[in-house]
């Protein structure tokens, strides 16, 4: 059984104090011996007292310092763990125990606080996902050509982003940006958005504003990372600079938007349209490779082409029940909420 800090502090202080007194006694013995040997007189007495006093003072200071350091070390360790949690957001960093009875209540309170924070974070993330899912489903419902499109491209984008080895915060930004990429279309009038014939130049000008409108709508949403907004704003830019709304080219286009452009094109080719039937995976990959270098980032195209067709098909099947309306399939909601690996989804279908 470990001793309490108070008991250990008492023993440590007593031991060091005894050592101090022993050292002082040794100095006194040396001084008395010297005196007895003939070094007598006022100067010898004064020197003896000064030496003895300094020795006792130094040893007492060292003793006090060591005792204080020993007693405050557990609190310093706890403070360091708190700092690590605050800096990294990793609540697991606060789970270690010091084993000191005196600070155990503080550690328990700290762990309870971390648990409450984690539960609040999970509830917040779930509410975010549900709110975003409702907005995305409503946006897709307005455009009969894109039923389930936003969910499909979000899964494809995550699969491709993981192939690029991007960190978790970028994956989350790509997820949100891909889901919300067409939110600006909610501002486009129905007579333009649902028009079945070619758009007039003025109608096309209005349609091309939806990336700007989407960016403006979402720019005040605090939980969205800037990289998510980049996808919303730049998902119609082209590698050769001929896209819109800003005419960005090459690597000036944010990486998330370049990833999205590839999967968006793939989904457009492999989905039914009123004017044509969906085309197969080999045809879509061939089209992507032809567009590489002028419409699409060639390196991103090459990485996407390396994803097996069966994995993309099963990701697509996961979204097949995301019909127009305001309901979201439960397993699809769980996918985005929990961050399930795309390979696991591919394996389970």
N, C-alpha and C positions, 0 to 999 in steps of 0.2 A: 504494500500500500504506500502510495507516495505521500510525503509529508506536505503540509500546507506551507504556503509562502511565509506566513508569520513564524511558524516553527523553524523552518529552514533559515529564515532571516535571523532569528534569535541565535541559532547555533553558529551561523556564519559570523555574525557580529561578535559573539563571545570568543570564538576561536581566533579571529583576527585581533581582537582587543588583547587577549592573552599573549598572542605573539608579539604585539606592540610592547606590552609590559616586560616580556622576557628580553626583548631587544634593548629596552631602556635599562633594565637591570644589568645586562651585559656591559652596556656603555658605562654605567655607574661603577661596576666592578673594575673595569679598566682604569677609570679615572681615579678610583680610590687606591688601586694598586700603584698607580704612578705617584699619587700623593704620598703614599707610605714609603715609596722609594726615595723620597727627598724633595719632590717638587711641591713645596709648600708655599704658603703665602697668599695674599689677597688675589693676585693675578691668576694663580692656579685654581683657586676656589671659583672665581668668576667664570673662567674658561670651562670648568667642569659643568657649572650650572647652565651656561649657554648651550653647550653641546648636548646635555641631557634634554633641555627644553626643546631644541630644534628636532632632535631625534623623535621625541614623543609626538610633536606636532605633525611631522611628516608621516609617521606611521598612523596617526589618528586620521589624517586626511585620506591616506590610501585606503584605510579600513572603511571609512564612510563612503568613499567613491565606489568601492567594490560592492558594498552592501546595497547601495542605491541602484547600481547597475543590475545586480542580481534580482532585485525585487521588481524593477520596472521592465525587465526583458520580456516577460509574457505580454504585457500591455503593448510594448513596441511591436511584437510579432503580430498581435491582433490588429493594430493600426495599419501595419504593412499589408495584411490581407484585405482589410477594408479599402485601402488605397488601390490595390490591384483590381478588386471588383469594380470600383468606381471608374478606373481607367479603361478596363477591357470590356466591361459589361458581362463578364463570364462569372455567373453566380457560383459555379463549382469551385472557384478559387477561394471562397469563404468557408468551405466545409471542414477544413482541418481543425483539430482540437489541440489545445496547448497542454492539457492535463493538469492545469493549476486550478485548485478548487475556488480560489478567491475570484477569478475572472470568469468562471464557468457560467454564472448568470448572464454576464455581458455577452459571452459567446452564444448562448442559447437565444438571447434576444436578437443578436445579429443574424443567426441562422433563420429565425422566424421571420425577420424582416426580408431576408433574401427570398424565402419561400413565397411570401406575400407579393413581392415584386415580380417574381417569375410567373405566378398565377395571374397577376394583373397584365403582364406582358402578353401571355398566351390569350387571355380574353380580348385584349386590345387587337392583337393580330387577327384573331378570328372575326372580330367585328369589321376590321379592315377588309378581309377577304370577302365577307358576306356583302358588304356595301359595294366593293368594286365589282363583285360578281353580278350583282343586280344591275349596276350601271352598264356593264359590258353586255349582259343579256338583252337589256333594253335597247342598246345601240345596235346590236346585231339584228334585233327584231324589226327595226325600221328599214333595214336593207335586206330584201328577200334573197339577194344573191349571196349573202354571207352568213347564212345560218350556222352558228357554231364556229365561225371563222376565228374569232378572237381567242377562244380557248385552244384551238388547234395550233395557231401560230405561237401562242405562249409556250405550249409544250415543246414544239419543234425548236423554238429559240433556246429554251433551257437545255435541251439535249445537245444542241450545237455549242452553246456557251460552256457547258461542262467539258466538251471535247477540247475546247480552247484552254481549259485549266483555270478559268476565272474564279476569283475568291467569292465567298458566300455573299458579301454585300453587293457585288456586281450582279450575281445571279438573281438576287432579290429585285434589284433595279430593273434588270432585263425582263423578269417575270411581270412586274407591274407595268412597265412601259409597253410590253407586247400586248397585255390584256387591254390596256387603255388607249392603244394607238389611234383608234378611229373615233374617240369620244367627240372630237370636233365635228363629226358628221351629224351630230344631234342638232347642230345649228343650221345645217343645210336644209332648205325647204324640200318637202316631199316631192313636189313636182319636178325638182331637179334630181334628187337622190334616187327616185324610183322611175325615172324616165327610161323607157325601153328603146328609144331611138337615140341617135347621136346628139350630143349636147351642142348648143350654139356657142360661139366664142364667149359671149357674156355669161352663159351658164357655166361653161368650163372655168372661167375666171373665178366664179363663186365657189365651185367645187374645189379648186386648188387652194382656197383659203382655209380648208378644214384643219391642216396641220397647225397653222397659226392659232386658230380658234381653240383647238384642243390644248395647245401649250398654255394659252391664256387662262383657260378654264381651270387647269390643274396646277398652275404655278403657285397658287396660294394654299395648296394642300400640303401640310407640314410633314407628313410621313413619307412623301414621295422624294426619292433621291434625285439629284440633278440628272443622273444618267437615265433615269426613267423618263424624265421630261424630254431628254434628247431624242429618244425613240419616237415619242409623240410628235416632236417638232420636225424630225429629219427622216422619217420613214419613207418619204417619196424622193429623197435625193438620189442621184445616180453617180456612179464611179467616175463617169466622164464629165460631170458638171452640168449635165443637161436636165437635171431634175428640178423639183420645186419644194419649198417656197423660196429658198435662199441661193440655189445654184451652187451648193458645196460640191467639191470634187475630191476623189482619192481619200487619203487618210484624214483629210479635214472633216470628213463625215464621221461622227462619233461611232465607235466600234459597235455599240449596241444597235444603232440604226443600220449599220452594214450587215450585222447578223440578221436583223429582222427582215431586211430587203430580200435576202436569199430565201428565207423560209416563207415569206409572204408570196413571193413569186411561185415557189413550189406548191403552196396551197392553192393558189389561183389556177394553176395548170391541172392539179389533181382533183379539183372540185367541179361539180356540175354548174353550168351557167345556162341562162335561158336560150342562148344562141349556139351552145355546143355541149356535148357530153364531157365528163371528166376524162382526162388522159391518164395513162398508166405511169408508174414510177420510172421505168427506163426512158420514156419519152420526156418526162419532166426533167430528169437529170441531164439529158442531152441538151435540152433547152437552156438550162442553167449554165452549162459549160459553154454554150454559144454566146450567152450574155456576159460571161466573165470577161473583165477587162474593159468593158465600156458601160454596161449597166450595173454590174455587180462586182464586188471585191473578189478577185480570182482566188486568193488564198482561202477565204471563207467558203467559197463554192466548193473547192477541193475537199475541205474538211466535212462539209455537209454531205457530199457525194459518198464519203467513206462510211456513213451511217447505214447499216443494213436496212434493206427495204422492210423486212418483217418488223423491225423495231418501230419504224415510222408508221407502219400500218396499224400496229397495236396502240400506239399513242393516238392515232386518229380515231380508232374504235372507242377509246375512252371518252372522246368528246361527242360521239354520235348521238347521244341522248340530250345534248344541250340545245333543245328546240327553242324557237322564239317564244318569249314570255318572260316571266320574272322568277321562275324556279330554276334551281341549279342542281344537277345530279349530285347526290351526296358523296359518291366516291371521287368525283371530280373536285368538289369543294375540299375534301380531305387532302387531295393531292397537293393543292396549292397551299393549304394551311400548314401541312406537316412537312412539306419539302421532300416528298417521296422521290427517291432516285428514279430517273427515267428508265434505267435498266430493270428495276424491280417491276415497274408498270409493264414494261415490254414482256417480262417473263410471266406475269400473272394474267395479262390481258384485261 
